[in-house]
Amino acid sequence: MQTMAQAIYIHDFAVLCALGSDTETVRRNLLAPAPPRVSGTWTLTDGRTAPVGAVTIAAQPNDPDSRCNAMADRCLAGIDPALWNVADKSRLAVVMGTSSCGLLENGAAFQRRLADGAWPPSFRLAIQEFGNVAAHIANRVGATGPTYGISTACTSGAKALASGARLIQSGMADVVIAGGFDALCDLTLNGFSSLEALADGVSNPFSVNRRGINLGEGGALFVLSAEPSPIRLAGWGESADAYHISAPDPEGNGAEAAMREALVRAGLKPENIGYLNLHGTGTKLNDLMEARAVNRVFGDMLPCSTTKPLTGHMLGAAGAGEAAFTIMALQAGRLPGNAWDGERDPEMPPIRLVKPEGEATDGRAAMSCSYAFGGNNIALILEVAR
């Protein structure tokens, strides 16, 4: 692995999640001294109620047939269209991460068929294809360059950014719209419930009392190119340890490899990183392995926090959304706090968690990490000009 030969820049981004349905509301709530935590609920098939991070978006007359695509439209509306108005649309690419696009709508359609014996007139199986969100965005912006989806579970959105950067570096595109979207649905919620991974309250990451995950929905879009701007995708690292289909490597070796590769690609040392956005799901296994990996790479001095108690785990959109949160923190010079009960797990190596009310920072570079089922891992390094 060598330092990146060609710099990749982010010219604008938009995000929506449980913290807000537009970028500025998300920014304000994320960096507030007492940010709102997940407050939505979802009723599971066994009758229990699970906390979720739900997005509030008012229905529009011309909404597409998928909640993921509707959220993508909201984000597109928050970005200056001049940024993708390239003369040659074959040089404009779209890469989107997702893990559950269309499942909400198609699940309802299957229920209708079971009840009525016929599909609803609006039923369209294609909205469940992993490339559907990317194709929807490409149609909206007129892109005819490479257009595809990435579905690697919880790393999907972050991998879309790395994939978009590679398209530019390879000469296949000049501008890339990259990001990820996922919507809450019965299949996902009940699937995580069957794994006994859902928390019955707001998640409590890195605490000895942590009891599981909250799920959420949302997403983010980024416009990438090689033209300089104040925000840079400085590096990324990816690994696949294939330890288990759903459980992480308990030692965090794949997570460590991804972080170290990102540092090398960015030409940075651990001490150059001013903040780490943790994956931080609040499950027993994830938080323990992540603390081990972070401690080996950064020791116990780097400020770290996870934003999942505020948004829920947005699954395939998490890596994109949290990259946006990381940029917001660097731009504002303020780190989001780690929302937890403050009771450390003695089994965990020490890491330096940000105070719940947040902290100031003068750092220029930060890392955001995502880890997923199947043992695939990614670390992004974002950098802002000061």
MOLINBEL-V21115 format. One record per backbone hydrogen bond with DSSP energy under -0.5 kcal/mol. CO is the residue of the C=O (numbers start at 0). NH is the residue of the N-H. E is the energy in kcal/mol with one decimal. If there is no record, write none. Layout:
# MOLINBEL-V21115
<<CO & NH & E> <CO & NH & E>>
This chain:
# MOLINBEL-V21115
<<7 & 232 & -2.3> <8 & 10 & -0.6> <8 & 224 & -1.8> <9 & 230 & -0.6> <11 & 222 & -2.1> <13 & 220 & -2.5> <15 & 218 & -2.4> <16 & 19 & -1.9> <19 & 16 & -2.5> <21 & 25 & -2.2> <22 & 26 & -2.6> <23 & 27 & -2.3> <24 & 28 & -2.4> <25 & 29 & -2.9> <26 & 30 & -1.9> <28 & 31 & -0.9> <31 & 34 & -0.8> <39 & 51 & -2.0> <41 & 43 & -0.6> <41 & 49 & -2.9> <43 & 46 & -1.9> <47 & 43 & -3.1> <49 & 41 & -1.8> <50 & 214 & -0.7> <51 & 39 & -1.8> <51 & 53 & -0.9> <52 & 216 & -1.9> <54 & 56 & -0.7> <59 & 62 & -1.8> <65 & 69 & -2.2> <66 & 70 & -2.4> <67 & 71 & -2.2> <68 & 72 & -2.2> <69 & 73 & -1.8> <70 & 74 & -2.0> <71 & 75 & -2.7> <72 & 76 & -2.0> <74 & 77 & -1.4> <75 & 78 & -1.6> <79 & 82 & -2.0> <80 & 83 & -1.3> <81 & 84 & -0.8> <83 & 85 & -1.9> <86 & 88 & -0.8> <87 & 90 & -2.2> <88 & 91 & -1.2> <88 & 143 & -2.5> <88 & 144 & -0.9> <90 & 92 & -0.6> <90 & 173 & -2.6> <90 & 174 & -1.9> <91 & 144 & -1.9> <92 & 176 & -2.6> <93 & 147 & -1.9> <94 & 178 & -1.4> <95 & 149 & -2.6> <96 & 180 & -2.0> <99 & 102 & -1.8> <99 & 103 & -0.5> <101 & 105 & -2.7> <102 & 106 & -2.3> <103 & 107 & -1.6> <104 & 108 & -2.0> <105 & 109 & -2.3> <106 & 110 & -1.9> <107 & 111 & -2.0> <108 & 112 & -2.2> <109 & 113 & -2.3> <110 & 114 & -2.0> <111 & 115 & -3.4> <112 & 116 & -2.3> <119 & 122 & -2.1> <123 & 126 & -1.7> <124 & 127 & -2.3> <125 & 128 & -1.7> <128 & 131 & -2.1> <130 & 134 & -2.5> <131 & 135 & -2.6> <132 & 136 & -2.4> <133 & 137 & -2.7> <134 & 138 & -2.2> <135 & 139 & -1.8> <136 & 140 & -2.3> <137 & 141 & -1.4> <137 & 142 & -1.5> <145 & 93 & -2.2> <147 & 95 & -1.8> <149 & 97 & -2.0> <151 & 154 & -1.4> <152 & 155 & -1.8> <154 & 158 & -2.7> <155 & 159 & -1.7> <156 & 160 & -1.0> <157 & 161 & -1.7> <158 & 162 & -2.8> <159 & 163 & -2.5> <160 & 164 & -2.2> <161 & 165 & -1.9> <162 & 166 & -1.8> <163 & 167 & -1.6> <164 & 168 & -2.5> <165 & 169 & -2.2> <166 & 171 & -1.9> <166 & 172 & -1.1> <167 & 170 & -1.2> <173 & 225 & -0.6> <174 & 92 & -2.5> <175 & 177 & -0.7> <175 & 223 & -3.1> <176 & 94 & -2.3> <177 & 221 & -2.5> <178 & 96 & -2.5> <179 & 219 & -1.7> <181 & 217 & -2.4> <184 & 188 & -2.2> <185 & 189 & -2.9> <186 & 190 & -1.9> <187 & 191 & -2.4> <188 & 192 & -1.8> <189 & 193 & -2.1> <190 & 194 & -1.1> <191 & 196 & -2.3> <192 & 195 & -1.8> <196 & 212 & -3.2> <203 & 206 & -1.5> <205 & 344 & -0.7> <206 & 209 & -1.5> <212 & 198 & -2.8> <213 & 312 & -2.9> <214 & 52 & -2.3> <217 & 181 & -2.0> <218 & 15 & -2.3> <219 & 179 & -1.9> <220 & 13 & -2.1> <221 & 177 & -2.3> <221 & 223 & -0.6> <222 & 10 & -2.9> <222 & 11 & -0.6> <223 & 175 & -2.2> <224 & 8 & -3.2> <229 & 384 & -2.1> <230 & 9 & -2.4> <231 & 233 & -1.3> <231 & 382 & -2.2> <232 & 7 & -0.6> <234 & 380 & -2.9> <236 & 378 & -2.3> <238 & 376 & -2.7> <243 & 373 & -0.8> <248 & 251 & -1.8> <251 & 255 & -2.4> <252 & 256 & -2.3> <253 & 257 & -2.1> <254 & 258 & -2.1> <255 & 259 & -2.6> <256 & 260 & -2.3> <257 & 261 & -2.2> <258 & 262 & -1.9> <259 & 263 & -2.0> <260 & 264 & -2.8> <261 & 265 & -2.1> <262 & 266 & -0.7> <262 & 267 & -2.5> <263 & 266 & -1.0> <264 & 3 & -2.8> <268 & 271 & -2.3> <269 & 272 & -1.5> <274 & 366 & -2.5> <275 & 277 & -0.8> <275 & 304 & -1.8> <276 & 368 & -2.4> <281 & 211 & -1.6> <282 & 286 & -1.7> <283 & 287 & -1.2> <284 & 288 & -2.2> <285 & 289 & -2.6> <286 & 290 & -2.3> <287 & 291 & -1.8> <288 & 292 & -2.3> <289 & 293 & -2.9> <290 & 294 & -2.3> <291 & 295 & -1.8> <292 & 296 & -1.8> <293 & 297 & -3.3> <293 & 298 & -0.6> <294 & 298 & -1.5> <297 & 300 & -0.9> <301 & 351 & -0.6> <302 & 275 & -1.9> <303 & 353 & -3.1> <304 & 277 & -2.6> <305 & 338 & -0.6> <306 & 309 & -1.6> <306 & 310 & -1.3> <307 & 311 & -2.8> <308 & 37 & -2.3> <311 & 313 & -0.8> <312 & 215 & -2.5> <313 & 316 & -2.4> <314 & 317 & -1.6> <314 & 318 & -0.5> <315 & 156 & -1.4> <316 & 320 & -2.8> <317 & 321 & -2.8> <318 & 322 & -1.1> <319 & 323 & -1.8> <320 & 324 & -2.0> <321 & 325 & -2.1> <322 & 326 & -2.1> <323 & 327 & -2.5> <324 & 328 & -2.2> <325 & 329 & -2.0> <326 & 330 & -2.8> <327 & 331 & -2.3> <328 & 332 & -1.3> <328 & 333 & -1.7> <332 & 360 & -2.2> <334 & 358 & -1.2> <336 & 338 & -0.8> <337 & 339 & -0.9> <341 & 343 & -0.9> <342 & 207 & -2.5> <343 & 345 & -0.7> <344 & 347 & -1.8> <350 & 352 & -1.1> <351 & 303 & -2.3> <353 & 337 & -1.5> <354 & 357 & -2.5> <358 & 334 & -3.8> <363 & 383 & -2.4> <364 & 273 & -3.3> <365 & 381 & -2.6> <366 & 276 & -3.3> <367 & 379 & -2.9> <369 & 377 & -2.5> <371 & 374 & -1.4> <371 & 375 & -0.6> <372 & 375 & -0.6> <373 & 241 & -0.6> <374 & 240 & -2.8> <375 & 371 & -2.1> <376 & 238 & -1.9> <377 & 369 & -2.7> <378 & 236 & -2.2> <379 & 367 & -2.5> <379 & 381 & -0.5> <380 & 233 & -1.4> <380 & 234 & -1.3> <381 & 365 & -2.5> <382 & 231 & -3.1>>
